[in-house]
């Protein structure tokens, strides 16, 4: 949802931006970003009243921009070393919790500098145009408690301000004054019994537990009545071939800031549709005003431009204009107005039993099925915001072909949701696990109130975003009946328009029954065949979570093939040179927590399958092979089995810090094996190999029929000789999956061999391809030893013969062109030899021997070329990243010289 908030210098431009029927300027917004000072209360003896006075001099305080946590401000000021390098974080004061433990559940050490409260102080000048208006002070996120003072007076106490996921707005009209004003905020860190911000076992936590003003702070104005949380909710009568009709409900919160009753009119428009409603407010009253399509026929639209996820269509957006006019008996006066972007779409879901004790939740958008394929999102470990980086990460999500991002308790910024709306990426959101959010038995009355207020604030904030696909009231566990009912009432009262799921697990509740999803893992390494082999066995036959293990059936809300060791360049940034080899505690410090404090399961499998790694370079390159095939196998199994499978969320999409596990691209935005394995699995027309029965499938992820296709399968030995080939003519219906044929028993295969799959359209153009490396040694799983996080491999595939591939020198040339703000480098790669060039990595550098250009969107990478094959591959990146250098292509590979 986008509410218009203009900075003061832009005020003169607002009339030109307004719609013809809405001439007055919108509310003025003054961001309070720069010029803050921070200091520990252990070093400040003054009271809040004194600190918030103009006469107070903050000598030797830390200078900062808000939003920032305390530790983030210290790092930016150079007072603390880079926490992401080596094991520097363990040297921070207050970091005494055991490595790999969840700090959110551990008390703050009494001698920690963050056990005391910290002061944030800001001087600001009230613009003259604020005169005569109601002035509001907004905090979009405070972690965790705060006393707030303005101009020598306390306006809120730590009893009023408690909860990391609450938003706060204070009417400060009587407290501010012309000229200089001083705001002081005393912040306390969360305790182990706080409904705060948690990273669980994803990464360590900073020693301040992310205390501070971690979201934006700003002033805004209105007349006596303010307009908040505008939203448009839609029901869609979708027809087979067109949009049909849509029925819109418009709602907004209006707040009377005055000490007397107010009468007025709330007026709105959506393109040519206009509507209005009289409103009466008691002194200080707030209420939700609703325009229903039953009462306002103009909100029933024929053939609207629907909002679709990117792969289904266009994410069309409309604008809602609202204005509140106060009637004083003599006439009407504009009090507040808003401009909000929204999408017309309807998301529904249905839960069905697919096998005994196995439920599946299928999602539909505008009446069409969608297979949810996504990744788990993490913000920066210190909650630092970076709009350019955010845009880069969304570009990666779109490029891979993912349609969903899951937020487990990390409910992102407005910019995040607006970007998801604009780009057609679904967002799956809900509360977090493994901390006080799920310790319901320990909640006190205040915690219930904080949870209730937190949910209200977040539902108000998110409900109008068309990208929101669902809300989860729990994560690893569903809430108990009283909490679930409390949550459901809030969601109903605020008209949450999307499905609500009790938790991310298959555990049923007495209130809403079966969730229709499962959170069955695995999270540790499993063989590629795992995803297709896991059968529907009764829950007591395996030691997995409720809902079975992680095979490709149902909706798996978080799962993974385990570690995702980055390329050597990234490892060298997080591990000191003297610890690069062998793998030691520095590597493992950048792994996970809990059961994932080492990479031993992954390392054992790598050494057994590809041959014992001899160096950090060897280990990281083999890791790309393991991750590519594992991630591709996971997504392809779920795609192949749609709609027996209805959703899968890779755990995770990204990392909060430089990490060896759980990502599709690393913290430095370097795409590698997992990224390109995912991208292959998500291509619109994907020829898929079935590890379970040696079959070849064609999966269509596009929503249009493709006719006159040709699928070609070829099998090659290590020496490049072709051992099998088959061509099949076929059609691929929209959003379909079809088993095309099974590979026969082939005699004379080398111990490791290759399967090349290609799909061409009716004009002979290549529209889909896949290249698999396979083993004649069966890879088997030990189901009897399955746990909630892995199923061990009983016998590994043998790829050690890949070492016998002869060396290949590729012919490489490139040219670069400008495309708006981007540069596109076209790389032509040719294999002139008689051997297969296997798993070649293309890298783009800033000049010969220079640093790698990142982020970069490669059309394809980690590619294999048959003898004599020639390909052109593009790399797209911001022109500013190249600086004054020339783009240079660097090629390496398994057997590439």
Order of alpha helices (4+ residues) and beta strands (2+ residues): beta-alpha-beta-beta-alpha-beta-beta-alpha-beta-beta-beta-beta-beta-beta-beta-beta-beta-beta-beta-beta-beta-beta-beta-beta-beta-beta-beta-beta-beta-alpha-beta-alpha-beta-alpha-beta-alpha-beta-alpha-beta-alpha-alpha-alpha-alpha-beta-alpha-beta-beta-beta-beta-beta-beta-beta-beta-beta-beta-beta-beta-beta-beta-beta-alpha-beta
